[in-house]
């Protein structure tokens, strides 16, 4: 997750505009959703706001770390890692 976020930070604006930012935001939203479900957030899960293409790296980092704190087993961890790897491939960074 941190490697993906670092690559997003280093990516040129044109790459972010071509879909890398959208892919990263979708990942951050999914990671945040999973964390909220595990935590049992009342009235949730809530969708993470779109803070713009230059913020998606931070959003991925925050959502990923939040999820890591609440994961309950190795299967959930493996699923989260797979999500990050797939998103990074689709983003092309």
Protein Blocks (a to p, Z undefined) as FASTA:
>chain_A
ZZmmmmmmmpcfklmmnommmmmmmmmmmmmmmmmmmnopghiacddddebjklmmmmmm
mmmmmmmmmocbfklmmmmmmmmmmmmmmnoZZ
